[in-house]
Amino acid sequence: MPAPGRDGCTGPGPRTAVVGGGIAGLAAAVALAERGVRVTLHESEPVLGGRLAGWQEKLADGSTVTMSRGFHAFFRQYYNLRGLLRRADPSLEVLTGLPDYPLRHRDGLTDSFARVPRTPPWSALGFVALSPTFGWRDLARMDPKAALPLLDVRVPQVYERFDGVSARDFLHAIRFPEAAHHLAFEVFSRSFFADPSQLSAAELLVMFHIYFLGSSEGLLFDVPREPYPEALWDPLEEYLTRLGVRVHKGSPVEEVRPGRHPDGDLWVTSGGRSERYDAVVLALDPGGLRRLVAASPLLGDAGWRENIDALRTAPPFVVSRLWLDRPVRAERPGFLGTSGYDGLDNVSVLDRWEGQAARWAARTGGSVVELHGYAVAEDADRALVEKRLSAQLHEVYPETRDARVVDARHEWRADCPLFPVGGFRARPTVRTPHAGVMVAGDAVRTDLPVALMERAATTGFLAANALLERWGVRGHPLWTVPLTGRSAVLRALAALG
């Protein structure tokens, strides 16, 4: 709950710089500006959106399209992210739901979440009843005592118990069936762009809690009807501008320097020019945060700086978007998770749900297909990886074998946070040693059951609330799934462990 206080700043509000125009930075800027704080938003790229940014490209056929870093699922448990988007689109008309979240293994088995009940505990039981890869016999073979923590995930206690175990080792310990490992790895572990052997089991358990036993929204999700800039960030930028926020795109911050008093003024340098602020929110990806802190030698204390320097990113991933001269078969889903296909982690048919892609497909008679490959080896031959992904597409959707590729774009990135085994305690929190400096983003530690884009939005609001509390101004309410399991029966069973 937000701290009590005034509903807004009286007189000229404090001056705050928000560094980073992704989800976390936008959330912080919105929350502060709505309470009368004078906000300047710095984004190093020429566009907003961070890892959900989009930019224009011209295809070989002369079409102008918006390219991005690929598909993102807007799960219905993303309460605070949705609250952010509602600022510009109160009814969230820009989002549309996909009817299923199918997961196909190369052995031919496919799991679906469309018919799974969404109310705990029937969500988990219903999945077992309907899944071809995880049945009642598999449930009976699991180690019940070792699996009990799944029934009542408590945040932040789950990190104390399981942050020192890898996701892979935890699944082996509870005897999670081999045939169903792709469910845990593709649905949860791969969401973090990391190999399960390198991912903290606590993150896996939190994800299980969020989607199965902690909420009633299930694993179905929404996607934007149009490319990210048009659907999300352009309207939100207009909203920020109406609030009086100064939005500086293409404006990287070079240094943040505290003034003489530890709780006093802060100097932010961008483009060689320094401005004074009362507070700063650092809403950057791990690499950007490391670089800025390294370039700001007076910021924080030794322990905090050491932890920031220790932040690591997940292995590289690739997004290949192909514009094909013919459609894929009508029954193909808009999104398909894949496992066992030699590096191919999912396939999206964008013209099933994105307006721009649908219009291109209707005009040309083709289709727009996107392939994702996560946790690629650092030294991999990128051209070979791209070729292999296309070959796997032909196996998943054989009708694409004879399609001509009108054009292709391949986006390689390595800037997502890694949540390694044993790394929770060293991760930065929203608050820093300097009372006027906050940190936000999906790499930031919080004691709430949130992850991925929702963690970014939530920490952005938390950073703003912490500053508002400092100034005696009422913060913004936040929503999450419960901090513990929802079922009293399952909580009682979990207590036996």
Sequence and secondary structure as in RCSB ss.txt:
>XXXX:A:sequence
MPAPGRDGCTGPGPRTAVVGGGIAGLAAAVALAERGVRVTLHESEPVLGGRLAGWQEKLADGSTVTMSRGFHAFF
RQYYNLRGLLRRADPSLEVLTGLPDYPLRHRDGLTDSFARVPRTPPWSALGFVALSPTFGWRDLARMDPKAALPL
LDVRVPQVYERFDGVSARDFLHAIRFPEAAHHLAFEVFSRSFFADPSQLSAAELLVMFHIYFLGSSEGLLFDVPR
EPYPEALWDPLEEYLTRLGVRVHKGSPVEEVRPGRHPDGDLWVTSGGRSERYDAVVLALDPGGLRRLVAASPLLG
DAGWRENIDALRTAPPFVVSRLWLDRPVRAERPGFLGTSGYDGLDNVSVLDRWEGQAARWAARTGGSVVELHGYA
VAEDADRALVEKRLSAQLHEVYPETRDARVVDARHEWRADCPLFPVGGFRARPTVRTPHAGVMVAGDAVRTDLPV
ALMERAATTGFLAANALLERWGVRGHPLWTVPLTGRSAVLRALAALG
>XXXX:A:secstr
     BSS SSS  EEEEE  SHHHHHHHHHHHTTT EEEEEESSSSS GGG EEEEE TTS EEEEES    EE
TT HHHHHHHHTT TT TTEEE S   EEETTS EE  TTS  STTHHHHHHHHH SSS HHHHHHS HHHHGGG
GS  TTHHHHHHTTSBHHHHHHHTT  GGGHHHHHHHTGGGGTS GGGBBHHHHHHHHIIIIIS SSTT EEEES
S HIIIIIHHHHHHHHHTT EEEET  EEEEEE SSTTS EEEEETTEEEEESEEEE   HHHHHHHHHT TTSS
 HHHHHHHHH  B   EEEEEEEESS   TT  SEEEEEEETTEEEEEEGGGT HHHHHHHHHHS EEEEEEE S
  TT  HHHHHHHHHHHHHHHSGGGTT  EEEEEEEEE  SB  BTT TTTS BSB SSTTEEE STTSB SSS 
 HHHHHHHHHHHHHHHHHHHTTB       S SS S HHHHHHHHT 
